[in-house]
Amino acid sequence: MVLPKALVPVGDVPILEILVRQLRRDGFGDLVLSVGHLAELIEAYFHGGKAHELGVTVAFVREGAPMGTAGCLGLVPGLDADFLVLNADVLTTLDFGRFFEHHRAHGALLTIAACERRERLDWGVLETSRDGRLEAWVEKPERAAWISMGVYACAPGVRAYLADGERLDMPDLAARLLAAGRPVEVYRSDAYWLDLGHPGDYARAAEDFEARRPEFLGETPR
């Protein structure tokens, strides 16, 4: 059976349900899911009392064509107060409540949750002067970078930077805000994070979830 990414199980729990449980734990109970391909499977999952069981209300908006993480916000009615936006294929221990408080305290139109990634290059790196003279040869250096976790907090004002029916991803929205001189905040976190759309991370995510299940779901260890 083909499943949308949001319903792919991590251990015995779909990744979307893990996120919903975390959001409810951190004080977010009114959820809107923007759905497209295989939307009926996601909608069916929450029918029959599942949303009530999880303690949330769930509404849906349908994308006729892929709108991007930012573009789909134009389909959501209301949004007259600050709100969270999440990709539905990340496994994380981020405290969404603390992240949201940081966003509101700093008055940004957009706040991006970020985690640090370190990678060791497989090659020697040559550092040169402008005229091409070697200044240093660093063998297989480790490089660090802060990357987006696919978790965002937005003020209602971001909608002024969206066009009706426009496909727009979050990097494009951030660039648009920066070009307009509007504030964009980065929230640096040391929380666990994996992108389940990244090749090779799914098996690791399942293993980590089983080892740290109470931490991910807020359950009391047996």
C-alpha positions as CSV (number, residue, x, y, z in Angstrom):
1,M,0.0,0.0,0.0
2,V,1.3,3.5,-0.9
3,L,1.1,5.9,2.1
4,P,1.6,9.7,2.1
5,K,4.8,10.6,3.9
6,A,2.8,12.0,6.9
7,L,1.4,8.5,7.6
8,V,4.6,6.5,7.3
9,P,5.1,4.8,10.7
10,V,8.0,5.4,12.9
11,G,8.0,2.3,15.0
12,D,4.3,1.6,15.4
13,V,3.1,5.3,15.2
14,P,2.7,7.4,12.1
15,I,5.0,10.4,12.1
16,L,2.0,12.8,11.8
17,E,0.5,11.3,15.0
18,I,3.8,11.7,16.8
19,L,3.8,15.4,15.8
20,V,0.1,15.9,16.8
21,R,0.8,14.3,20.2
22,Q,3.7,16.6,20.7
23,L,1.8,19.7,19.7
24,R,-1.0,18.8,22.1
25,R,1.4,18.3,24.9
26,D,2.9,21.7,24.2
27,G,-0.4,23.5,24.2
28,F,-1.4,23.5,20.5
29,G,-4.8,21.9,20.0
30,D,-6.3,23.6,16.9
31,L,-4.7,22.1,13.9
32,V,-5.1,22.7,10.1
33,L,-3.6,20.1,7.7
34,S,-2.8,21.2,4.2
35,V,-3.2,18.1,2.1
36,G,-2.8,17.2,-1.6
37,H,-1.7,13.8,-3.0
38,L,-3.4,10.9,-1.2
39,A,-5.3,13.5,0.9
40,E,-8.2,11.1,1.5
41,L,-5.9,8.7,3.4
42,I,-4.9,11.5,5.8
43,E,-8.4,12.7,6.2
44,A,-9.7,9.1,6.9
45,Y,-7.0,8.6,9.6
46,F,-8.6,11.4,11.7
47,H,-12.2,10.3,11.1
48,G,-13.9,8.1,13.6
49,G,-12.8,9.8,16.7
50,K,-9.0,9.8,16.3
51,A,-8.8,13.6,16.7
52,H,-10.9,13.4,19.8
53,E,-8.7,10.6,21.2
54,L,-5.6,12.8,20.6
55,G,-7.3,15.8,22.2
56,V,-7.2,18.1,19.2
57,T,-9.4,19.6,16.6
58,V,-8.3,19.0,13.0
59,A,-9.5,20.8,9.9
60,F,-8.2,20.3,6.3
61,V,-7.5,22.5,3.3
62,R,-6.9,20.8,-0.1
63,E,-4.2,21.9,-2.5
64,G,-5.3,21.4,-6.0
65,A,-1.7,21.5,-7.0
66,P,1.4,21.6,-4.8
67,M,1.5,25.0,-3.2
68,G,4.7,24.8,-1.1
69,T,5.0,25.2,2.7
70,A,4.4,28.9,2.5
71,G,2.0,29.1,-0.4
72,C,-0.5,26.8,1.3
73,L,-1.0,29.4,4.0
74,G,-3.1,31.4,1.6
75,L,-5.7,28.6,1.7
76,V,-6.1,28.7,5.5
77,P,-8.9,30.9,6.7
78,G,-8.4,33.1,9.7
79,L,-4.7,33.2,10.8
80,D,-5.3,36.5,12.6
81,A,-2.9,35.5,15.5
82,D,0.6,34.1,15.5
83,F,0.8,30.4,14.4
84,L,3.1,27.5,13.9
85,V,3.9,25.9,10.5
86,L,5.4,22.4,10.4
87,N,6.6,19.9,7.8
88,A,4.8,16.6,8.5
89,D,7.9,14.4,8.0
90,V,10.3,15.4,10.8
91,L,11.1,13.6,14.0
92,T,12.1,15.9,16.7
93,T,12.1,16.6,20.5
94,L,11.8,20.3,19.9
95,D,9.7,22.0,22.6
96,F,7.2,23.7,20.4
97,G,5.8,25.8,23.3
98,R,9.2,27.3,24.1
99,F,10.0,27.9,20.5
100,F,6.7,29.8,20.0
101,E,7.3,31.9,23.1
102,H,10.7,32.9,21.7
103,H,9.0,33.9,18.5
104,R,6.5,36.1,20.2
105,A,9.0,37.7,22.5
106,H,11.2,38.8,19.6
107,G,8.5,40.3,17.4
108,A,9.6,38.7,14.1
109,L,7.3,38.1,11.2
110,L,8.9,34.7,10.7
111,T,11.0,32.5,13.1
112,I,12.9,29.5,11.8
113,A,13.8,26.6,14.2
114,A,17.4,25.5,13.4
115,C,19.7,22.8,14.5
116,E,23.4,22.4,14.0
117,R,24.8,19.7,11.7
118,R,28.5,18.8,11.4
119,E,29.9,16.9,8.5
120,R,33.5,15.8,7.6
121,L,34.5,16.4,4.0
122,D,36.1,13.5,2.2
123,W,38.8,15.6,0.6
124,G,41.6,17.9,1.4
125,V,40.6,21.6,1.2
126,L,43.0,24.1,-0.3
127,E,42.7,27.6,1.1
128,T,44.3,30.1,-1.3
129,S,45.0,33.8,-1.6
130,R,43.3,35.9,-4.4
131,D,46.3,35.3,-6.7
132,G,46.1,31.5,-6.3
133,R,48.9,30.9,-3.8
134,L,48.3,28.2,-1.3
135,E,47.8,29.5,2.3
136,A,46.7,26.3,4.0
137,W,45.9,22.7,3.2
138,V,43.3,21.3,5.6
139,E,42.9,17.5,5.2
140,K,39.3,16.3,5.5
141,P,38.0,19.2,7.7
142,E,34.8,19.1,9.7
143,R,32.3,21.9,8.8
144,A,29.4,23.0,10.9
145,A,26.2,24.7,9.7
146,W,22.8,25.7,11.1
147,I,20.0,24.2,9.1
148,S,16.2,24.6,9.0
149,M,14.3,22.0,11.0
150,G,11.1,22.5,8.9
151,V,9.4,24.1,11.9
152,Y,8.4,27.8,11.7
153,A,6.4,30.4,13.7
154,C,4.7,33.2,11.8
155,A,3.0,36.4,12.6
156,P,-0.3,37.2,10.7
157,G,1.6,39.8,8.7
158,V,3.4,37.2,6.6
159,R,0.2,36.8,4.6
160,A,0.8,40.2,3.0
161,Y,3.8,38.7,1.3
162,L,1.8,35.8,-0.3
163,A,0.0,36.0,-3.6
164,D,-3.3,34.2,-4.2
165,G,-2.7,30.8,-5.8
166,E,1.1,31.2,-5.8
167,R,3.4,28.3,-5.1
168,L,5.9,29.5,-2.5
169,D,8.4,27.6,-0.3
170,M,9.6,28.9,3.1
171,P,13.1,29.9,1.8
172,D,11.4,32.0,-0.8
173,L,9.1,33.7,1.8
174,A,12.2,34.3,4.1
175,A,14.0,35.9,1.1
176,R,11.0,38.1,0.3
177,L,10.8,39.3,3.9
178,L,14.5,40.1,4.1
179,A,14.3,42.0,0.8
180,A,11.5,44.1,2.3
181,G,13.6,44.7,5.5
182,R,11.2,42.7,7.7
183,P,12.5,40.8,10.7
184,V,13.2,37.1,10.4
185,E,14.4,35.3,13.6
186,V,16.5,32.1,13.9
187,Y,15.9,29.9,16.9
188,R,18.9,27.7,17.6
189,S,18.1,24.4,19.2
190,D,20.0,21.4,20.4
191,A,16.9,19.2,20.2
192,Y,17.0,15.9,18.4
193,W,15.9,16.2,14.8
194,L,15.8,14.0,11.7
195,D,14.2,14.7,8.3
196,L,12.4,11.4,7.3
197,G,12.6,12.5,3.7
198,H,16.3,12.2,3.8
199,P,17.7,9.0,2.4
200,G,19.1,6.7,5.1
201,D,17.5,8.4,8.0
202,Y,14.3,6.4,8.2
203,A,15.9,3.3,9.8
204,R,17.8,5.5,12.2
205,A,14.6,7.3,13.1
206,A,12.7,4.1,13.9
207,E,15.5,2.9,16.1
208,D,15.8,6.2,18.0
209,F,12.1,6.4,18.4
210,E,11.9,3.0,20.1
211,A,14.9,3.8,22.4
212,R,13.5,7.2,23.4
213,R,9.7,6.7,23.0
214,P,8.7,8.5,26.2
215,E,10.7,11.5,25.3
216,F,9.1,11.8,21.9
217,L,5.5,11.2,23.1
218,G,5.6,12.5,26.6
219,E,4.7,9.1,28.0
220,T,5.5,7.9,31.4
221,P,8.1,5.2,31.3
222,R,6.8,1.8,32.4
